[in-house]
Amino acid sequence: MSENKDPHVAHTSETTAATEEVKFVYDFTEGNKDLKDLLGGKGANLAEMTNLGLPVPPGFTITTEACKTYLDSGEEPAALRDEVSAHLDALEKKMGKKLGQADDPLLVSVRSGAKFSMPGMMDTVLNIGLSDKSVTGLAKQSGDDRFAWDSYRRLIQMFGKTVLGVDGDLFEDALEAAKKAKKVAVDTDLEAGDLKKLVAKFKKIVKTEAGRDFPQDPREQMDLAIRSVFESWNTDRAKLYRRQERIPHDLGTAVNVCSMVFGNLGPDSGTGVAFTRDPASGHQGVYGDYLQNAQGEDVVAGIRNTVPLADLEQIDKKSYDQLMQIMETLETHYKDLCDIEFTIERGQLWMLQTRVGKRTAGAAFRIATQLVDQGLIDEAEALQRVNGAQLAQLMFPRFDADSKVQQLGRGIAASPGAAVGKAVFDSYTAIKWSRSGEKVILIRRETNPDDLDGMIAAEGILTSRGGKTSHAAVVARGMGKTCVCGAEELEVDTKRRRLTTPGGIVVEEGDVVSIDGSTGKVYLGEVPVVPSPVVEYFEGRMHAGADDADELVAAVHRIMAYADRVRRLRVRANADNAEDALRARRFGAQGIGLCRTEHMFLGERREMVERLILADADDEREDALKELLPLQKQDFVELFEAMDGLPVTIRLLDPPLHEFLPDITELSVRVALAESRKDANENDLRLLQAVHRLHEQNPMLGLRGVRLGLVIPGLFTMQVRAIAEAAAERKNAKGDPRAEIMIPLVGTVQELEIVREEAEQVIAEVIESTGVELKLALGTMIELPRAALTADQIAEAAEFFSFGTNDLTQTVWGFSRDDVEASFFTAYLEKGIFGVSPFETIDKDGVGKLVKDAVKAGRATRPDLKLGVCGEHGGDPESVHFFHEVGLDYVSCSPFRIPVARLEAGRAASHSVGSDHR
């Protein structure tokens, strides 16, 4: 039997045959950073740091496969207990002590660790192995009674909340009562005797609320904690976070069992989080938070305010210097910004975690170009380190620094952006008000994982505690949400639902506040906004220079230039007038992929179209068409001038009929009132009869598109003539018009053939009358399932296809977009039926399959068939990658989405790895 190289499989020999067993537990010395699928991000990186010789406490990782087995069956894999026992025995031998032994106990942490970082979403339990017996042994071994009892109360608190499901507020209230009785402000001022009493109180809470005693058997503690971590994969908050971040639900989490090191052993101990670069700006330097005499959860929970990492140099220079060296090693090794968790135990530095750190959009672009300049990555990899969603964030407006505003205070700039909304003080209110259309700012002392849904609903988050590594900061950065944290001078009273400044200004719930995630400033009222420097760059009003904004623009420019060099997909704009066309061109559009001519008939021209549609006699219709022709021609002249030398795809009239008819209810009421007064208007009566005749129950599936052109003689030929005459005029002016005429809502080739024949006749007439040679491409919009399914036939009469994925999605799914998004889409997203709305990102399995098959069939008939897409999906990052893969020639989107589409088209074409950077 040949050797199996799969790392999932271990081999044992039987007397007659070799058998294979799935391996569920890996020692930190066995894995590496490339095994994230199996060991999760935390376990894989702990193994990698161990391999690098960095100071990592010994431990082992239970794989994601074990979690998936447990979640699927409700039971742990049969072999798991024995494997855990074997690795625990090895760990005990290595450490020279046993788990929870009375005299000198080995203590461990049990921590989650999925493939993708999900900060605070799943469970962690520290200090496992402590009991009524071993706590005295820990006190004796450490020489510190306070430390031992503090560790024990932490275990009961974390275990009670995460494993036994006890309300965490009960423990918090008991802790606050203990501090109040002692008349101290922070938990570090509680003495050993106070903590011993608190342990007794905590145990009573567990007994009352969980209906059982806190377990004294250390192995039972560990096994229950492991199971709890497995189960935390499917908590509501974890599922919500995965939906928000588009993380698959079937990955499961690994579990890391790590020997404890203690940051709560006194002033020469502590815990911290460090970044190799500033995750908010991307600048190099010393960034992070440190907390003396604390355990790791204290930092991210924002329970006590931290000190800047730079202060560690004065507190413990030896550990600081070692940490700086390790940070440089890790950044060079991972070739990226690293997020590091560490603990110092009585002067000994230990590394507890590293991962490629989440960063803001601006930091992502800066860091990518910095790493290129340092020779750590190439341009292709830099392109993979950023994405369209980040670029879109950089294009949001920012606060006007010159406006006269009242500053309430200032905190830490944790996640940039300019957010304005009504102050709310709990997640429930944030969600409720947001669903009612209100913009809100969620204000908390500090957030915790239970606040996630409120954070998603809010425009921004403001906290009075915590630093750049607190829960609020990390989660907000991951979501691209504006956040200011650690605004210590602001007193947040969640019970009375108010915020108070040192100067006595009170912000009540419902008052409008503005927060600047780039500066950390908090303002009263609504602050005016100004355009983003990145938008000014794309519009040609800003160039790279020396200041911070220009540095960002320079980074964006470099990456965009590379994306443009390597992308295959061209990017066009959806634009209906010269102004939008010129803006699109400044943003890098390579033509117009969709000009919606129905948008040219709004306002004053609407009445002309109404007369045309309702006309009974040929002469009425012809008069209306004659009136419209010169207006249409001028529209196209202006478009061709704005996009000279670039293709302009013009869709012939495609309105749902009701958009150009009087409202049937209003008209009926008007006629009825007139009849009651016996002064009925003959025109209104005739109009009402016509509207009744043309009224449709579902206008989106009614008389529109090519159907309207076939039913109303002269409508499409008028538009074709206007296009041809405008092109001829532009050509006579030494221009280079490149018009493409698109027939909408075609379901069968016969419709297209009739319109094409009429159009060719009109174009020939214009060529003859003007003496100008014209080449106008004729194609169609593929927006009906039947059109996609018969693309081979339709391609016989079409020189190009443009996929109208908005209508195609509606007709494939049977959705009326205007109705369903407001009615049941929220429920579908919450239940996981959708990971994302199919109108936002293309449904690859349904709509996408039709597109893919239509591309193949169309090109089989006409190999030179030009293919594009002009629905909203043309500017969606994930959809752009799909369109690249299926072989489209271009995408078309709104002008402000053009840079996003250009970037993603470059990323789709780049063969560099690095897509694992979330």
N, C-alpha and C positions, 0 to 999 in steps of 0.2 A: 504493500500500500504506500503510495507516494506521500511525502510529508505535506500536510496542509499548512499553508502560510497565514491563514486567517487568524488575526490576533484574538478573535472571539473564542477560539477553540483550543483547549488543552488536550493532551493525549495521555491515556493510561493504557497499560498493557494487561491483557487477560491471557490466560494460558493458551487459549485457542485462537483468539482474534483480537485485533485492536479496536477499541471503542472510542468514540469521541464524546466529550462532555462540554457543554457550554460553560464558559467561565464567567462567573458573576461578580468576582471581587478581584481587584488589582491593587497591589501595593504601590505606594507613591514612586518606588524605584522602578516599576515595570512599565508605566505609561509614557506618553509624550503629548505635546501640544496638538498633534494631528489626529488624536483620538477623541475629539469633542463629541462626535455622535455617540460614542460608547461611554466615555467617562465624564461627559458634560464639560463645560468651559472651565469650571473651577478645578475639577479633578485633573483634567488634562494639563492645565497650567501649573498646578502643584507638582505634578510629575515632571514637567519640563524644568521648573526651578530646581527640583531635587537633582535632576540630571546635570544641571549647570553648576552644581556644588554650592548652591546658596543655602543659607540656614533656614530650612523648612522643618517644622516639627514632624516627626514620623507619623505615618497614618496609612489608611487604605481607602479605596473608592469602590462603592457598590454601583454597578453599571445601570445605565438607562434601561437595558434589557430586563433587568430584575424588576424595575419599576413598572414597565409595560406589562410584564407577566402578572404582577400583583393587581394592576388596575383592570386588566382584562378578566381575570379569574376571581379576584377577591382574596386570593391566597398568595403567599410568597412562594417562589420556586422551591421545590423540595430540597434542592442541594444548597440553598442559600445559607441556612443556619450553620451547617457544617463548615462552609467556606468562611463565613464570618468568624466562627470560632477559631479556625486555623490561623487566620490573619490576626485575630486578637491575641492569640498565644504568642505569635511571632513579635507583635508589638510589645507585649508585656516583657518578653525576654530582652528585647532591645532597650527598653526603658528601665529594666531591673525592678519593676514593681507591678502589682496586679490591679486590675480595674476595681476601684472601690474598696481595696483592702483597708482594714481598720487603722493600721499604724502609719503607713506611708502610701496613701492611695494614688493609683493612676487615674487621672480624670481625662475625659475626652469631650470633644465637641462633635455634634452631629449636624451637618449643614447640607443644604440642598445645593445643586449646581447643574442647571440645564445647559444644553448646547449654546443657547443664546442668553445673554445676561437679562435677568428679570428682577431688578433690584427691589428687595423687600417683598416680593410677591409670594415667596414660599418660605417654609419654616426652617428655623435654626434653634438648636438647644445647646447651651454651653454648660460646662461643669458637671457633665454626667458622670456618675460614680460617687457623688457625695450622698451621705446618709447621716442618720443620727450618730452612728458609730464613727464613720470615716471623717466627719467634720472635725472631730477632736484630734484625729491623726494628722489631718492637714494643718491644723493650728499648731500642733507640736512640731511637725516637719518644717513648717515655714517660719516658726517663731513669731507668728502674728495672728492672734485670736480674731482681731477685727476682720482681716482678710478672709479667714476661713468662713466666718459666719456671713460675711457679705457675699461670698461666692455661693454659699448654700441658699441664701434667700433669693439670689438671682436664678438659681436652678429651679427652685419651686415655682417662682413667678413665670419663667419662660415655659417650663414643662406644663404647668397648670393651664396656661393660656393656649399654647400651641398643640399640646398632645391631648389634654383632657377637656379642652373646650370651655374652660372657665373664663368668664368675662374679665378681660384684662384691667378694666377700670376698678374692679374690687381690690386688686393688688396695689394699683396706683393710689387709690384712696387711703389704703392702710399705710402706705409709705408716707404719703403727705401728712397723715395724722401723727405718725411717729416723729417726723421732722417738726411738726407744730408743737408736739408735747415737749420736745427737746429744745424748742425755740431756735432752730437752725434753718438755713435756707437751702442747703444742698445735702445730698445723701452722704457725701464724704465726711460730713461733720458728725454723723451718727457713730457711736462707739460700739464696741463688741457686745456689750450688754443690751444696747438698744436693738442691735441686729438679731441677737438671740431671741428677744421677745418678738421681733418681727417675723422670724422663722416660724415660731409657734402660731402666730396669727395667720400666716400664709397657709400653714398646714390645716388649720381649722377651716379656712376658706375652701381649700381643695376638698376636704371631707364633706362640707355642706353642699357645695355646688356640683362636685363630680360624683358624689355618693360613694366615694372610696378613699382610703388613705393614700397619701403620697407614697409611691413604691420605694421601699428600702433596699430592694435587690438591685445592684448596679446593672446586671445584665438585662433585667426586665426594663429598667429605665432606657437602656440603649436600644433594645428591640422595639419598644413602643415608640421611641423617637424616630427610628428608621422608618417604621410604618407611617408615622405621622408625616414625615417628609414626602414619602410616596403619595399620600393622600392630598397633600397640599398642592400637587400638580393640578388638581381639578377643583380647587376652591374658586368661588365666584370671582374674586379679585384677580387670580392668576389667569383665568379664562378671559376676563375682560382685558387684561394687559396684553395677552397674546393676540386677541382680535385687533386691538389698537395698533400693535406693532407688526401684525401679519406674520406671527410666528405659528407654524403648524401645531395642531393640537395633539398629534400622535407621537411626539418625540419622547415624552417622559423626562424625568429628572434623575440624575445620578445622586448618590448620597456619599458625602465625605466624612469619614470618621477619623478625627485628627487628635493627637495627644495635646492636652491643654498647655498653653503657656499663659502666664497671667500678667496683665497690665494693671491689676488693682492691688499690687503688693506694696504700695506706698509711693512717695514722690520720685523715687528712682525708677519707677515703672510707668507704663502708659501705653496708649494705643493710638493709632493714627491711620490716615488715608493720604496717599501722595499721588501726584500726577507728574509724569516726566515733562509735561508742558501744560500750560494753562488750558483746561478744557473749554473755557469760555472764549478766549481770544486766540489761542494757538501759540502765544508767545512763549519763548523758552525762559526758564527761571525755576524758582523753588515754589511749588504750588501744592497746597494740601492743608490738612488740619491735624492737630495733635491735642490729646487730652491726657493729662497726668492722672495716675491712680484710677484707671478706668478700664473697662472691657469694651471690645469692639462695637457692640450694639449701642453703646452710649454715644458714639460719634455720629453714626448715621441716624439715630433717633432724635438727635438734637436736644437731649435731656439737659445737658450742660453745654454752655457755649465753649467752643474750642479756642485754642490759640493758633496763629498761623504756623505752618510747618517750619518756617525760617527760625522761629523762636527755639526750636529744638537744639539749634547750634549752641545756644547759651545754657540750655537745661542739661544736655548730655552730648558733648561735642563728639565723643568717640562713636556713639551710635549714629549721630547725624552724619559724620564723615563716611561711615560704612554704608549708610542708607543712600547717600548721594552716589557712591561708587556702584552700588547694586542697581540703582535706577538707570544709570548710564549703560550698564551691562544689559539690562532688560530691554531698553529702548533700541539699542543696537541689534540685539538678538531678534526682537519682534519686528524691528523696522517700522515702528509706529508709536504713537502716544500710548503709554501704559498707565493703567489705573492700579494702584498697589495698596494692599492692606498689610499693616505690620503691627507687631506688639513688641514692646521692650519690657523684659522681665528682669528687674534688678540689674540694669545695665547691659543685658544680653539682647541683641536684636534678633527677631524672628520674622520671617516672611510668611504671611498667612494666605495671600492670594495675589495674583496679578491677572490682568486681562487687557485686551485692547480696549482703551477707554472710550466711553461715549463722549461726544464733543458737540459743540454748537456748529451751526452751518458755516459761520465765518471761520471758526477754528479749523474745520475740516479742509477748507480751501487753502488756508495759510499753511497748515501742517503738511499737506500733500506737496506743495511746492518747496517748502523748506527741506523736506526729506529728499527731494530730487537734487536740490543744490548741495546737500551733504553726501550725495552719492549712495544713499541707502536704497532708493528705489528709482525706477526709470519713469518716463512720462506716461507710459501705458499703465503702469501700476498706479500712478498718481490719479489718473482718470478714473480708475476703479474705486479709489478712496473717497470719492464724492458722488453725489447723486442729484437728480433733478429736484427732489423734494427739498433738499438743502438749498439749492440755487433759488427755488421759489421763495423760501423763507427770506433770503437775502434781498429779495425784490420788494418785500413789504415796506410800507412807509415807516418813518421814525419820528420821534417827537421833535418839534421845532424848539431848538435851544434858545431862540431869541424871544419866545412868547412870554408874556407876563403871567406867571403861575405861582401858586402858593405851595411851597415844599413842606411836606409833613415830616419827612425824615429820610434817612438813607440806610440801606442795608448792603448786603453783598450782591453784586451783579452775578447771578447764578446762571441765567439763561436769557439771551438777549431778545429784544423785541419791544414794541411799544403797545402796551395793553391798557385799554380803558373799559371800565364797567362799574356796575353797582356792587358795593361791598356786601359780601355774604360771609357768614361765619361757620357754616357747616356744609357738608357735601350734599345733604338732602335738599337744602335750599338752593344750592348752586344748580343742581339738576332740574329742580322744579321751575325755577325762574328761567333757566336757559331754554327749556322746552316751550316756555311761553314767549320766546323771542327776545328775552332780555340778555344783554351782555353783562357778565358778572366777573368780579375778581374774588377768588376764594382766599380768605384771610384766616390764618390759623397760628397758634403758637408754634407748632410744628406739625407737619403732616405725618401720617403713617399709612401703611398699605391699604387700610380701610377707606382712605380718602380718594382712592384712585378714580372712581367714577365722577366725583366732584371735580377733580383736577382736569379730567377730560372735558367736562362741560364748561369749565371756566375759560375766560380769555387769558388769564394769568393767575399766578399764585404769589402770595405775599406771606412770609412767616416772620415772627419776631425772634425765633431761635434757629440754630443750625448754621452750617457753613456751606462751602461749595461741594461738600461731600455728603450733606444731609440727604434724607429721603426726598424731600421736595426738590432739591437741586438736581439730583441724579435722574429722577423720573421726568422732571420737566425738560431737561436737556434731551433725553431720549425721545420725547414726544415733540420737540421743537416748540415747546410752550414757554412763554415769557415767565420768568421767575425772579423775584427778589427775596432773599432769605436773610435771617440773622439781623433783622432791623431791631436791635435791642432797645433803642430809645422809645419804640412804640409799644404801648401796653395793650395787649390783645385780651379782651374779656369775652370769651365765647359764650358764657352763660347769659350775660347782659347784652350780648351781640353788639359790641362797640369796640372802637379803637381810640385810644387817647394818646396825645402827644405830650412831651414834657412841658410844652407851653400851654397846655390845657385845652387844645382843640379836640373836639370829640367827633368822631366819624361814626354815625349810626348805620345800622344795616339799611341798605337802599341808597345811601349817599354815593355819589359817583367819585371814584378815585382813578388815578392813572399811575401805572408803574413802568419804569424804564429798566428793562433787564440788561441793558448795556452799561448803565452807570450805577444802578442800585437805588436811584432816587424814586421817592414816592410823593405824589402830588395830590392835592385836593381838587376835585373837579376834572373836567375833560381838557386835556392838553392838545393843542393843534398838532397835526403831523405834517411832515415834509417828505418829498420823494427820497427813496433809498439811493445812496451813491452808486449802487450797482445798476439801478435803472437809469440813472444819469449817464453812466458809462455806456450802456447799451444804446442810449439815444444820442451818444456822441457829445455829451455836455461835460464829461469828466475824463481826465487822463491820469495814469498812474504817476504818483509823486512820492513824497516822503512821509506824509502823516498817516495815521492809522487807517483812515477810510481809503486813502489811495493805495496803501499796502494791500488791503483786501481786494480792491479793484485790480491791482496788478496780478494777484494770484488767480482771480477769476479769469482775467484776460489770457493768461498763459494756458490754463487748462482748457478754456473754450477754443483757443487757437489749435491746440492739439486735437481736440474732439472734432473740429471742422476738417482737419487734415485726414483723419482716419475714417470718418463715417462714410457709409455708402448711401444711406437714406438721405434724400434731399428734404428740406423743410419749407413748406409753404404756409401761407396765412389764410384764415377765414376772414375776409374783409369785403365790405359792401360799398365802400366809398373811398375817395382819394385820400382823405385824411387818415383813415385806418390803414390804407395801403402804404402810405409813406411811413407811418410809424412802424408797421411791420417790416418794411424794408430796412429801416434803421436798426431793428432788432435782429436782422440777419435773414429775413425771409427770402426765399429763392423763387418767389412767384406767389400767385394767389391760387389756392386749391379749391376755394369755394367762395363765389360771390352769389349771395342769395338775393335774386332780383326782386322777390316779394317785399324785401325791406326797403326797396326804392319807392314803393307805392304806399307808404304810410303818410300820415299827415294830410296835406292838401290834395295829394294825388289819390287818396283812398276813394273819394267820390267818383273819380273817373273809372276806376276798376269796378266799382259797384255798378255803374251804368253799363259797363261792358258786359258784366256777368248777367245782369237782369234784362239786357236788351231783347226785345221781341222781334224787331225788324232788322234786316241786313243793313239798312242805311244808318240806324242808330248805332249799330255795332261798329260800322266802318268809321263813323264820325269819332267815336271814342278811341279807336285805334289810331286814327290820324293825329288826335290830340296827344296821345301818349308817345308816339314814335320819336319826335324831336327831343322830348325829355329823356327818354331812354338813351338815345344816341349820345346826348351830352354827358350822361352818367358814364357811359363807356369810354368816351374820349378822355375824360378826366382819369379814369382808372388806367387806361393804356399809357397815358403820359406818366402817371405815378410809377407804374411798373414796367417802364420801357425796357425792352430786351428780355423780359422775363415772362413766363407763361401765366395767363390769367384764365382760370376755368370759371365760366359763367353758367350758373344753373338757371334754366328757364323757370318761369313762374311756378312756384310750388306752395301755395298757401292752403291750409285747410279752409274750405269754402266759407265757413262761418266768420273767419277773420275779416272778410270783405263784404259781409252782409249786415243789414241792420239787425239789432237784437230782436228776436221774434216776440219775446215777452213785452218789451217796451213798445214795439210797434203795435201789437195787439191791443194793449191798454190804450194807446193813443187813438186808435181807430174806434174802439168801443166807446170812449168818452166823447169822441166827435159825433158818433152815431146817436148817442143819448141826447146830445144837444141839437141833433138834426142839422149839423153843418159838416158832414163827412167830406174829407178831401179826396177827390177822385184819384189823385196820384198815390195817396197813402193806401187806398183800397187796392189799387193795382199792385203796389209794392208788396202789400201783405200777401196777396195771392201768389206772387212770384216767390216770396220768401218761404211760404208754406210748401210750394212746389219743390224748392231746392233744399228744404230743411233736412238735416241728417242727424240720426241718433248718435253716430260716431264719426265725426268729421275727419278724424285722423285716418280712417279707413274708407273715406268716401271719394267725392269728386274733387280730386286734387292731382298735382303733378301732370304726367303725360295724359291722363284721362281728361283733365281740364283742357289741355291743348288740343285734343282730338274733338272734344264736344263743342268748343267755342272756335269757330272758323276764324283764322287770321291772327289768333292770339300769339302763338309761337312764331309764326312767320314774321309778325311785326317785330318781335324781339330779335330774331335772327337778322332781319334787315338792319335794325339799329346797331347790332354788333358789327356787321359787315361794313356798313357805311362809316362807323366810327373808326374801324381798323383802316379803311381806305384813307380817311382824312388824316389819321396819324401817320400813315405811311407817306402820304404826300408832303407832310411836314418833316420828312426825313427821320421819322421815328421808326421803331421796330416793335410793332404790336404783335403779340403772340397769343391770339385768342383760342380758347378751347370751349366748345359749346356742349353743355351737359344736359341731357334729357332726364328728368327726375321720375322716380317711382315706376320704372319700367318693370313689368312682370313677365312679358313675353316678347320675343324678337319681332313679332309682327307690328307691335306698337312702335318700336324703334324704327323699323323699316319705313313706315308711313311718314313719321316725322322727319326722318333723315332725307327721304326723297323730296319733301317739301322744302327743307332747309337748303339742300343742294341747289334746287331751282332758284331760290331767292339769292343765294350767294353768287350764282352764275349771272343773275340779272345785275347785281351790284358791280361785279367785275366788268361787265359789258358797259354799264352806264358811267363808271368812273375811270375805266381804263387802267385800273390798279390790280395787279396780280395778287390774289389773296390765297393763303393756305390756312383754312380754319378747320381744326380737328373737331370731329363729332364723336361724342361718347355718351356714356350713361352712368347713372348712379345706381349701384347695387345696394338696395336697401330693403328688398323683400326676399324671403326665403326662396320663392320660386325663381327669382332672378339668379340667385346664387346657384341653385340646383340646375339651371339651364344655361349656365355661363358659357358653355361651349357653343350653343346656338346664338346667344346674344352677341358674342364676340365676332360673329360674322358681319354684324352691322355696326360695331363699335370700334373706334380706334383707341379708346381708353375706358377703363373702369375707375370709378371713385367709390369706395365703399362708404355708404352712409350708415355708420354703425349705431347712431342714435335710433333711427327707425328700425334698423335690422334687429337691434336688441329688443325693441318693443314688440316687433312682430314674431320673433322667435320665442320669446318668453310669454307673449300674450299679456304684456304689461302696458297700461297707459301711464306713462312716466309722470304726468302731472298729478295723477291720482294716487298711485301706489307708493311713491316715495314718502308722502305725508301720512299714509294710512297704516301700512304694515311692514315697511322696510325696517323700521327700528326693531320690531319684534324678530324679524328674520335674521338681522345682524346679531341680536342678543342670543338667539337660539343656535347660532352657528350655521344656519342654512346658507347664508352668505358669509364669506370672509370679508368681502367688500362689495359695495353696490355694483351690479353689472353695468350700470351706466357710468361708473367712475373708471373701472378697469375692465377690459374686455373679458367676457366669459369665454375662455379658451376652448372649453369642452363642447360648447354649443354654438354660440355665435362665431367663435374663432374657427371651429371646424368648417363651418360654411364658407368663411373667408378663405381658408386654406384650400378647400376643394375648388372654389370658384377661381382662385388664382391658377391652379393647375389646369383646370378645364379650359379657362379662357386662353391661356398661353398655348395650349395644345392646338387650338384653332388658329390663333394669331400669335406667333412667337414674339412679335415686336409690340404686343399690347402693353400700353403704359398703364401702371397700376398705382393707385394712391388711396388714401383714406382721409375723409374730411369730417368725421364725427368728433365729438368731444374727446374720444379716446386718442386722437392724434397728438394731444399734448400730455397724455398720462404716461409717466415714466415706464411703468411695467408694460403697458400696452405697446409702447414704442419698440421695446425689445421683441415682442411678439411679431409686430409688423416687419421688423428686420428679418426675423427668422423665416417668415413665410414668403419673403421675396418681393415685397412692395417696393416701388421706386421712390415714393415720397409719403410724408405725412403732412397734414394741414391742420392748423389749430389757431386759436385766437392769438392776436399779436403778442400779448404779454406772456403767452406760454411758449413762444418760439425759442427763446434761449434754453428753456428746459428740454424741449424736443431735440434741439441741436446737441445738447450735452448727452442726452440719453441715446441718441443715434450713434454718437461717438463711442459711448460705453458699450453699446450692443455690438459694434464692429470690432472693438478691441479684443484681442485674444489673450490679454493678460489675465492671470488669475488674480485673486484678491477680492472676489465677490463676497467673501465671508465676513467682510468688515461691515458690521451693521451700524 
